[in-house]
Structure formats: structure tokens, C-alpha cells
């Protein structure tokens, strides 16, 4: 036992002898995150507590009273950079209550709530201090962001929601160290970079750093940005290390897959997928029947689109990773959470599976996965582009994407027809001899100067077969894609990684 622990123990005994300590909760730690619009403080507690809070002005302070509790924490020396806090003080109140005073640099809108223990943390008291200018109240009153116009043709907006963040680590990897929140952010950022480069697309990040965004606010942010599609990125967890593969969930009212929907709802609290009531519709002003009809029409459309988009993305992902479920899964919703944006959730793989966890932690693989998701997104939108978008204009005017990934059921003649080419033209552009194409194969289209491939820069100690194994491609395919005869490779050399067959 360390000295500090012994002292603590003695102090507890003393507190106990005064008849106040046995149920006293200790504030063990204080953690802090800064998000663009709020500061989150988390108090780690040894037990659940009763608390109350109030604001004071001149100067601005937030006072939190926690019943029957104490702390040995020193709040000196904390870094309050960028936050609305300038200092924290604590003291005993009414004999057994703890009062914590937060000195503030400006007015805030506080939101306090407690969190039950999870796999990593015990009881917690969370204090979200929303900046007065960026509080949830004032944000919902903001006019919706205007769309980015390209001439008269707008961009298609994709909202990317990196799961979890800050206080909420999400799933923990097989090694006890890999955290889902970091994986989801990395893949989301890679997806952002892919989409940003594409003409006609504007990605929007729901969270940009290691902080938490409340589930119900995520679709709100998407809606404010007039998103055409909402993509939530997650990584999975299972009690054994064998579970593996990607699963794509689509927003749906269908209860056919109860097991999965209940599971994802429990684990991800699937409101990530739920649009929340409202959007631009002021339902309160409408007759009940009309309101219900409008909501169901909107929902029916969003669900159908979610399924089509999800299928397109799943088909693209089949070219880079293992698929757990061959079809898009349904995540059912509570009826009143009416979605107005087609929404999908991608479980990118299992962090409890060492092989998948290592791949998902690797920058090259994250980019490869992001590329496949982006490819699924663009094929979905090219199929039926929203009216008034640059992509719709491209399609009408025969401007075609630079490449496409072969999906299940595709044939050369169908692809050629879709892009106004003859089969012979398509074959000659791609140097194809026969008429066979593989799922995941990338076909170049006319005007293409940067085919959709991913690269791997060789590090010290890597071998060709290890690299092939890592990306799940065959050694022969890897050699062929790089015109290699033997297994000789050089550090720093860049390899083209072909799609998985
Ligand atoms: Zn998750």
C-alpha cells in the first residue's frame, strides 16, 4: 500500500468516526476536454452522488454542491487553455458536502448529469459548460448554413460522424489500449480527405477532435449543414477474439432483424442513426393525421435511401476488407425519432480481434477503407443525384467519374452502357483481354489520370508476403500490380495495393 493510500484510509476512518464517512463518495479525479462549443468536465467518483449546481455573476462562477462527499484533489496547476474556466476551488460545506466553485472567464450554459460505471470508468458526474455564444439553445435558433454553390450547382453534403470521443472511449481493443474513439476519428478524417478532393462533394465532420458530441446533437449538426447523407463510423467489440468483419447498418423501421437492431441500439445507443423529430417541419402546427402522414413519407424515403446507400458502400468495402454480414442490416428506431436524412452506420471491424484491430490502427489501411467508403458514396449519388447538384449536372452532361470499382452483379456491358462506352472501348482503356471482371476491381474510365488505388510505403523489416497478408491480397496480385518478378523490395519504395478478390 502506498503512503498516500494509507493516509487516505486513515482519513476515511476519521470521517467515518464522525458518522459521515461510510457513505461518503470521494471525488477521485477530474478530467477535462475542450470541444468547439463547450468545455466538458468529468468528475470521477467512488460512488453515486446527489448534487446541485447554480450560476453566479460578477464575476461568472459555476457552483456545484455534492452531498456527502469529499476530495483530496488539488485543482491547482490544471491547464485551462481555450476553456471558459480560469480556476477551480473546493471546500467543505455543511459538514459533509463538497462545494466546487468554477471561476469562469465568460458566461456559460451548464448541463450537469451523472454517468453510470462502464468498462473503463466508475460513477461520474459530467459538467458540460456550453459557451454562451455557442450554446445548444442559441445554435438551434441559428439559420441553417447555406449550401456551398458551384455556379448554380450545389455540392452534395456528407456528414461524417466519428463515433464516441472524449469521455466516451467506445470499445476497447483486445490489448486494453486501442480505443474505438481514436480509430473512428482517424477513419472519419481519412474519409473527409477523400471526399474533399472530389468535385461536387462537401464533407462535414460532426466531431473534429477528441471530445464528445451528444448523440442527439449529431443529426442536428448534419441537418444544420443540410447534409444529403449521414455516415456514422464505429468499430465493433465482442466477447471473444474471433468475431470479425465489417457490418453496415441502415436506418430502418423494419424490425426484421431484431437481434442485431437490439444489439446495436444497446451498444451504440443507436440514436446516432436517429434523425430526431423535426427538421424544417413544424409538426405542432399540423393536424395529427397530416403530421403523421408527412413523417411516415419522409421516413419511408430516408429508409429506402439509407438502404441503397448502405448497399453501395458495403459492396465497395467488399473490395478491401472482410464482410461480416452480406447484406445491409437494419437498425430499427422508435417511431417518433423521424429521420429526415438518409443515415448509415458502419462498424468497420472488431477491435477485440487482434488482426483487425492492428489493421484498423494502421494509417494506410484506414485510408484504404476511407477510399472504399467514398467510392460507395459516389456510386450511390451518381446513380440518382439530387436535383440541382454538380453531380446531377455532370451526369446530364456526360461528365463521368474517373474510375469505378466493380460491384457484385456488375457486368462489363452494363458498365459500358452506363457510361456511354462500347465494351471494346472499356476493355481497351483498362487493358482487359477477356470479359471477366472481379468484384473490387477498379476500372478506369475515359479522362482518368488518377486511378483509384491505395499505396503502401515500405518500412524497415517488412516483407512482401507480410504486406500481402496485411491487406488480405494475394502475393501474386501484389506482384502483378507492381510489376515485380521476385520478392525483392526496398525501404521507402511505394507499392500499389490492388483490391481484394
Ligand atoms: Zn461504437
Boltz pocket constraint, residues with backbone or C-beta under 6 A from the ligand:
constraints:
  - pocket:
      binder: B
      contacts: [[A, 163], [A, 164], [A, 170], [A, 171], [A, 180], [A, 233], [A, 234], [A, 235], [A, 267], [A, 268]]
      max_distance: 6.0
